[in-house]
Amino acid sequence: MESCWPDNSILNAKARSDGIFFNSSSQRALAALFGEGGDNNNLWVMMRNISRMKKVEAIVRAERMPIVKEKLRQMGIGGMTISTVSGWSKQRELHLQWRGQPVAYDLLPRVKFEIVVPDEQTDKVVQTVIESARTGEHGDGVVFVSTIEQAFNIATLDKGEKVII
C-alpha cells in the first residue's frame, strides 16, 4: 500500500461516534499536507461529518419483488420502503401482442426498494439484491448507492445510526 503523505507514513485515525481522531504522527503529516497554520480545525469539521450510512435504491422487475424482499428480510434488514414505479431505460419499449394486435408499452412497471444500512452492510445488501433480482435478461433493473448525511427518528428523536439499527 502506497502512502500519499509527505513522510510516507500511513494515516492513523480512530473513528468514534463523535468524529475521527488522529494520532500525533498523522497530525504532523496532515499539517505538512495542508499547511502549518492553524490546528486542523477545518479538517476536523470535514472529517467528523463523514457518514457511516448508505442508501441502497434498487429498481427491479415487479415479479422479483417477493424474492428480493424475503432475501433482505432473511439478512436481518430492519426496514425498507417498497414503491411501485414505472419508467424506461435503454430498451425504451416492450412490444407485445394483445388479441393479435401489436402493442407497445413505453413505461414498464417496476418496483423500487429503498434501504438505509450501516456502511459495513452495503456490499452485502447490494450483492443480495443483485443475486435475487437477476434473471440474466435485459430489464432486470439497476442499483444505486448514495451516502446519507443525517437520519432522524421522528417519534424517538434518535439520530444517526440509531435510527436504522
NORCOR-V511252 format. One record per helix or strand of 3 or more residues. SS is the DSSP state (H for helix, E for strand). FROM is the first residue (numbers start at 1). TO is the last residue. Records with the same first field share a line. If there is no record, write none. Layout:
SS=FROM-TO + FROM-TO
This chain:
E=13-16 + 19-22 + 53-61 + 81-87 + 94-98 + 101-105 + 108-118 + 141-148
H=24-34 + 41-48 + 62-75 + 119-133 + 160-163
